[in-house]
Amino acid sequence: MVVLTQRVEMLVRKCGERLPLLVDWETGLPDYDATAFVLQQVRGRGLAANTIEQVLRAIARFNRYLKISGVDLEERFREGRVFSSGEIEGLARTCQLKEEALSACERSARVERADGKQVTWTRILRGTALAEVCVSANTTAIRLGYSAAFLRWLGRRHIDALAFDHRRRSALQEALADAVQAIEARCASKSNHGPGKGLRPDVRDRLLEVIQPDHPENPWRTKHGRERNRLIVLWLYDLGLRRGELAGLRISRMSISMAEVHIDRRADDPTDPRKQQPNAKTLERQLELKVDLTDLTRDYVLNHRRNIRGARKHDFLFVSSGTGAPISLVAINKIFERLRQVVPGLPEDLSPHKLRHDWNDRYSETVDATPAERRIPESLEQQSRNYAMGWSMRSKMSEHYSRRSLRKKTNEVILEMQRAAEGRKREKTIQGA
């Protein structure tokens, strides 16, 4: 059983502004330090509400570690110290574990304290297969990064309250710097090694086949669910949209006759009824639609969406089958979770973002297959990709995919050289015989 003491709630103001808050699970009161940190250090940077929510979830995990380990940071600050190396390792483990595993560690920690023992992570993790209970390295790094920023802010606030000549001031400054540096050193796994890979050609075919409404392996039962989910996959597949961009698509921002759609950025939109408002992290842009995608979208709006109660209250394209409310980000995730669970042959990491990577792979393949006399210059190719993905014209993201394409072609040449060398070796062997 998972026992949580804090949760994140989304406050929606009348103007549409979304402000996530970290609140006590029982009282519902906001955590003072977390709220002050977000207002002073995060919100002013113009970050999206979803990003602020991610910051607060990391702080909740940080606070949970303090509770498990029995660490009173205010007392530590007054003593001029922060964390020991073992405690920093414990924080890293806390950020690494999934909820159920962390809950088990909490129970072990309570038992150790009841026995009069000092809580040590080496002991409470004994026998735990970490590979099975850990989140991704990137998620761990994000949690640790935000934890380090929060710790730095807490420590500096305490230091600022001390007199300039206070005897513990320099000791605390040094201890805080060492602790933050040690935590950030464990964020190295977040370094960008380039974007993930897309789908194999056979997997693409399998996915596009099984989402057809009349396919026997289609995992959805209702007519609306089959039609909507096919269209969701096709929009992601054909345009490489982000999940938030897809959920924010509006019928009023499409031109079926012109076969084009406008991808908007509408942070804190008061007309969006969802607390967790989907939003485009990337730039606004106008994209063209192919004929069959346009036809399927028109058919969905006229013959399926309109029959869902509540769908006529707004103009968001994709709606819930039950209420007609705009589809949530969680619901989009569940579509891909269902596909992964039910359909054999689909990858375990199939997701909206996986299709975004796949779009970029297919873009590179298309450019490479274009005859030299009709191929666009490399600089224009990068700008074209940046525009389609909503990246800044100065973004280096397109270079990652260009390097991947170059690496693939280089390896093909190397393999061909090896095969040629092996062929010559066989010929000499036959001649010598």
C-alpha positions in Angstrom: 0.0 0.0 0.0 1.4 3.4 -1.0 1.1 6.0 1.8 1.4 9.6 0.5 1.5 12.7 2.8 1.5 15.3 0.0 -0.2 15.7 -3.4 -0.2 18.2 -6.2 -3.4 20.0 -7.0 -4.1 22.4 -9.9 -5.5 25.8 -9.0 -7.4 27.3 -12.0 -8.1 31.0 -11.8 -11.0 32.8 -13.6 -8.5 34.2 -16.1 -7.5 30.7 -17.0 -4.1 30.7 -15.3 -3.1 27.3 -14.0 -1.0 27.2 -10.8 -0.1 23.8 -9.3 0.2 23.6 -5.6 1.8 21.0 -3.3 -0.7 20.4 -0.5 -1.0 18.2 2.6 -3.0 15.1 1.8 -5.2 15.4 5.0 -5.6 19.1 5.6 -5.4 20.3 2.0 -3.1 23.2 3.1 -0.3 24.2 0.7 3.3 23.5 1.6 4.7 26.9 2.5 8.3 26.3 1.3 7.3 24.6 -1.9 4.8 27.3 -2.8 7.3 30.1 -2.0 10.0 28.4 -4.1 7.6 28.0 -7.1 6.4 31.6 -6.9 9.9 33.1 -6.5 12.1 30.8 -8.6 9.9 28.9 -11.2 6.7 30.7 -12.1 8.5 34.0 -13.0 10.5 32.2 -15.7 7.4 31.6 -17.7 7.4 27.8 -17.4 4.3 25.9 -18.3 2.0 24.7 -15.5 2.8 21.1 -16.4 6.5 21.8 -15.8 5.7 23.5 -12.5 3.8 20.4 -11.5 6.8 18.3 -12.3 8.9 20.5 -10.1 6.4 20.1 -7.2 6.4 16.3 -7.6 10.2 16.3 -7.3 9.9 18.4 -4.1 7.3 16.0 -2.7 9.7 13.2 -3.3 12.5 15.2 -1.6 10.3 15.9 1.4 9.4 12.2 1.5 13.0 11.3 1.7 13.5 13.7 4.7 10.7 12.0 6.5 11.9 8.5 5.8 15.4 9.4 6.9 14.4 11.5 9.9 16.4 14.5 8.7 15.4 17.9 10.0 16.9 20.4 7.6 16.3 23.4 9.7 18.2 21.8 12.6 21.0 20.8 10.2 21.2 24.4 8.9 21.5 25.8 12.4 24.3 23.3 13.0 26.1 24.4 9.8 25.7 21.1 8.0 23.5 19.5 5.4 23.8 15.9 4.2 26.3 13.2 4.6 27.5 11.3 1.6 25.4 8.3 2.6 22.3 10.5 2.9 22.9 11.9 -0.5 23.0 8.4 -1.8 19.7 7.8 0.0 18.2 10.8 -1.7 19.4 9.5 -5.1 17.7 6.1 -4.4 14.5 7.8 -3.3 14.4 9.7 -6.6 15.2 6.5 -8.5 12.5 4.2 -7.0 8.9 3.7 -8.2 6.1 4.4 -5.8 5.5 0.9 -4.6 9.2 0.2 -4.0 9.6 3.5 -2.1 6.5 2.6 0.0 8.2 -0.7 0.9 11.3 1.2 1.9 9.2 3.5 4.1 7.8 0.4 5.9 11.4 -1.0 6.4 12.6 2.4 7.8 9.7 2.5 10.3 10.7 -1.0 11.5 14.4 0.0 11.8 13.5 3.1 13.9 11.2 1.0 16.1 14.1 -1.4 16.7 16.3 1.5 17.7 18.5 1.3 14.6 19.8 4.1 12.4 18.0 4.1 9.0 20.5 3.0 6.3 19.5 2.6 2.7 22.0 -0.2 2.2 20.0 -2.3 4.7 16.5 -1.4 3.7 17.3 -2.0 0.0 18.9 -5.4 0.7 17.4 -8.0 -1.6 15.7 -5.5 -3.9 16.2 -6.0 -7.6 16.7 -2.3 -8.5 16.3 -2.9 -12.3 12.7 -3.9 -11.7 11.7 -1.1 -9.4 13.4 1.9 -10.8 12.1 4.7 -13.1 14.1 5.8 -16.1 17.5 7.4 -15.7 16.1 10.6 -17.2 13.2 10.8 -14.7 15.6 10.2 -11.9 17.9 13.0 -13.1 14.9 15.4 -13.4 13.9 14.7 -9.8 17.4 15.1 -8.5 17.9 18.3 -10.4 14.8 20.0 -9.0 15.7 18.6 -5.5 19.1 20.2 -5.7 17.6 23.5 -6.8 15.1 23.4 -3.9 17.8 22.5 -1.4 20.0 25.4 -2.7 17.1 27.8 -2.3 16.3 26.6 1.3 19.9 26.8 2.3 20.5 30.3 0.9 17.4 31.5 2.6 18.7 30.4 5.9 22.2 31.8 5.2 20.7 35.2 4.2 19.0 35.3 7.7 22.4 34.9 9.4 24.5 37.8 10.4 27.4 38.4 8.0 30.0 37.5 10.7 28.0 34.6 12.1 30.4 31.8 13.0 28.4 29.1 11.2 27.8 31.1 8.0 30.8 30.0 6.0 30.5 26.4 7.3 26.9 26.2 6.0 27.8 27.9 2.7 30.5 25.3 2.1 28.3 22.3 3.3 25.4 23.5 1.1 27.6 23.9 -2.0 29.1 20.4 -1.5 25.7 18.8 -1.0 24.2 20.5 -4.1 27.2 19.6 -6.2 27.0 16.0 -5.1 23.3 15.8 -5.9 23.8 17.4 -9.3 26.7 15.0 -10.1 24.1 12.2 -10.0 22.1 14.0 -12.7 24.7 13.1 -15.4 22.4 10.5 -16.9 20.2 13.4 -18.1 22.8 14.4 -20.6 21.4 14.4 -24.1 22.8 11.6 -26.3 20.4 12.5 -29.1 16.8 11.6 -29.7 15.3 8.2 -29.5 14.7 6.0 -32.5 11.5 5.5 -34.3 9.8 2.3 -35.5 11.0 -0.5 -37.7 9.2 -0.6 -41.1 7.4 -3.9 -40.1 6.3 -2.4 -36.8 4.9 0.7 -38.6 2.9 -1.5 -40.9 1.7 -3.5 -37.9 0.5 -0.4 -36.1 -1.2 1.2 -39.0 -3.0 -2.2 -39.7 -4.3 -2.9 -36.3 -5.8 0.6 -35.7 -8.2 0.1 -38.6 -11.8 0.1 -37.1 -12.7 -3.2 -38.8 -9.4 -5.0 -37.9 -10.1 -8.1 -35.7 -7.2 -7.2 -33.3 -8.4 -3.6 -32.8 -8.5 -3.3 -29.0 -11.4 -0.9 -28.6 -15.1 -1.9 -28.5 -17.1 1.3 -29.2 -17.5 2.7 -32.7 -16.4 6.2 -31.5 -13.4 4.8 -29.7 -12.2 2.9 -32.8 -12.7 5.9 -35.1 -11.2 8.5 -32.7 -8.2 6.4 -31.7 -7.3 5.5 -35.3 -7.4 9.3 -36.1 -5.3 10.1 -33.0 -2.5 7.7 -34.1 -2.7 8.9 -37.7 -2.4 12.6 -36.7 0.7 11.8 -34.5 2.1 9.5 -37.2 1.6 11.9 -40.2 2.5 15.2 -38.5 4.9 14.3 -35.7 2.8 16.3 -33.2 3.5 16.4 -29.5 0.8 14.9 -27.2 -0.2 18.3 -25.8 -0.5 19.7 -29.3 -2.8 16.9 -30.4 -5.0 17.4 -27.3 -5.2 21.1 -28.1 -6.3 20.8 -31.7 -9.5 22.8 -32.4 -11.9 22.4 -35.2 -12.1 26.2 -35.6 -8.3 26.2 -36.4 -8.6 23.8 -39.3 -9.5 24.4 -42.9 -10.9 21.2 -44.3 -11.3 22.8 -47.8 -7.6 24.1 -47.7 -6.4 20.8 -46.0 -4.4 22.6 -43.4 -4.3 23.1 -39.6 -2.9 25.7 -37.3 -1.0 24.5 -34.2 -1.5 27.0 -31.5 0.2 27.9 -28.2 -2.5 28.8 -25.7 -1.1 28.8 -22.2 -3.7 29.4 -19.4 -6.6 29.3 -21.9 -9.8 30.2 -19.9 -12.0 28.4 -22.5 -10.2 25.0 -21.8 -12.1 23.2 -19.1 -9.3 20.8 -18.3 -7.3 21.4 -15.1 -4.2 19.9 -16.6 -4.3 22.0 -19.8 -2.5 20.4 -22.7 -0.2 23.0 -24.3 2.3 23.2 -27.2 5.8 23.4 -25.8 7.0 24.3 -29.3 6.3 27.2 -31.7 3.0 27.9 -33.5 2.9 26.7 -37.1 0.6 26.0 -39.9 0.8 22.5 -41.5 -0.8 20.9 -44.5 -2.8 17.7 -44.3 -2.9 14.9 -46.8 -6.2 14.0 -48.5 -7.0 10.8 -46.6 -6.2 12.4 -43.2 -8.5 15.3 -44.1 -11.3 13.0 -45.2 -11.0 10.9 -42.1 -11.1 14.0 -39.9 -14.2 15.3 -41.6 -15.9 12.0 -41.2 -15.0 11.8 -37.5 -16.4 15.3 -36.8 -19.6 14.9 -38.8 -20.5 11.3 -38.1 -18.9 10.3 -34.8 -17.9 13.2 -32.6 -21.3 15.0 -33.0 -23.1 12.0 -31.6 -21.3 12.3 -28.2 -23.2 14.2 -25.6 -21.3 17.3 -24.5 -19.0 17.5 -27.5 -20.9 20.4 -29.0 -20.1 22.6 -26.0 -16.6 23.2 -27.3 -14.5 22.9 -30.5 -11.6 20.7 -29.4 -11.2 18.0 -32.0 -10.8 14.9 -29.8 -13.3 14.1 -27.1 -14.1 11.6 -24.4 -16.4 8.8 -25.5 -18.5 9.2 -22.4 -18.9 12.9 -21.6 -17.8 14.6 -24.8 -15.3 16.6 -22.8 -11.9 17.4 -24.4 -9.7 14.4 -24.3 -7.1 14.4 -21.5 -3.4 13.8 -21.7 -3.9 10.7 -19.4 -6.5 9.3 -21.9 -4.1 9.7 -24.8 -1.4 7.8 -22.8 -3.9 5.0 -22.1 -4.6 4.6 -25.8 -1.0 3.7 -26.3 -0.8 1.6 -23.1 -3.8 -0.4 -24.4 -2.1 -1.0 -27.7 1.1 -2.1 -26.0 -0.7 -4.5 -23.7 -3.1 -6.1 -26.3 -1.4 -6.1 -29.6 1.5 -8.5 -30.1 4.5 -7.2 -32.0 4.3 -3.5 -30.9 7.3 -2.1 -28.9 7.1 -1.7 -25.1 8.0 2.0 -25.5 5.3 2.8 -28.1 4.0 6.3 -27.2 3.0 9.6 -28.8 6.6 10.7 -28.5 7.9 7.5 -30.1 5.8 8.5 -33.2 7.4 11.9 -33.2 10.8 10.3 -33.4 9.5 8.0 -36.1 8.3 11.0 -38.1 11.8 12.4 -38.0 13.3 9.1 -39.1 10.9 8.9 -42.1 11.7 12.6 -42.9 15.4 11.7 -43.2 14.6 8.6 -45.2 12.5 10.7 -47.7 15.2 13.3 -48.1 17.9 10.7 -48.6 15.7 8.9 -51.2 15.1 12.1 -53.2 17.2 12.4 -56.4 20.1 14.7 -56.1 18.8 17.2 -58.6 15.6 17.7 -56.6 17.0 17.4 -53.1 16.9 20.6 -51.0 20.1 22.0 -49.5 21.1 20.7 -46.1 20.7 24.1 -44.4 17.2 24.4 -45.8 16.4 20.8 -44.8 17.3 21.6 -41.2 15.1 24.7 -41.3 12.3 22.8 -42.8 12.4 20.1 -40.1 12.6 22.8 -37.4 9.5 24.4 -38.7 7.5 21.1 -39.0 8.5 20.2 -35.4 7.9 23.7 -34.0 11.5 24.1 -33.0 13.3 27.5 -33.2 15.2 28.1 -36.4 18.3 28.2 -34.2 17.5 24.8 -32.7 20.2 22.1 -33.0 17.6 19.3 -32.7 17.6 18.6 -36.5 21.3 18.0 -36.4 20.8 15.0 -34.2 18.7 13.3 -36.8 21.1 14.4 -39.6 23.9 12.8 -37.7 21.9 9.6 -37.2 21.2 9.4 -40.9 24.9 10.0 -41.6 25.8 7.3 -39.1 23.4 4.8 -40.7 24.8 5.5 -44.2 28.4 5.3 -42.9 27.7 1.9 -41.3 26.1 0.6 -44.5 29.3 1.5 -46.4 31.5 -0.1 -43.7 29.5 -3.3 -43.8 29.7 -3.4 -47.6 33.5 -3.0 -47.4 33.7 -5.9 -44.9 31.5 -8.1 -47.1 33.7 -7.2 -50.1 36.9 -8.1 -48.2 35.3 -11.3 -47.1 34.4 -12.2 -50.7 37.9 -11.6 -51.9 39.3 -13.8 -49.1 37.0 -16.6 -50.1 38.1 -16.3 -53.8 41.7 -16.6 -52.8 41.0 -19.6 -50.7 39.2 -21.3 -53.5 42.0 -20.5 -56.0 44.6 -21.8 -53.6 42.7 -25.0 -53.2 
